[in-house]
Amino acid sequence: MKLADLATGSDWIVWIVFAIFAVLSIILLSGHGSWFISGYNTASNEEKEKYDEKKLCRTMGIGMSIIAILALTMGLFENILPAFFVYIALGIILVDVVVIIILGNTLCRK
């Protein structure tokens, strides 16, 4: 069974998800877009001063680009990838989110 056999909806949804994550990752990798980072955008100025904003944006941008590449891979190779790749993709996303949270709270502090 291939990944395409599981798809019941339109293929354009995968491309929209890819486009959203790609645009977010480009904005964050450029060091801008801190308003997209949940928790940081609502933090007080004293709390924001504890973090290196550029490093935090780039860390989040790398994490978003991993998810974007994963969505692109699933969109391009849905006729080739086996159906269990969905579980692999979910595992990669979960590990990615955990790593982003850990790095955001350790590496990105001043």
Order of alpha helices (4+ residues) and beta strands (2+ residues): alpha-alpha-alpha-alpha-alpha
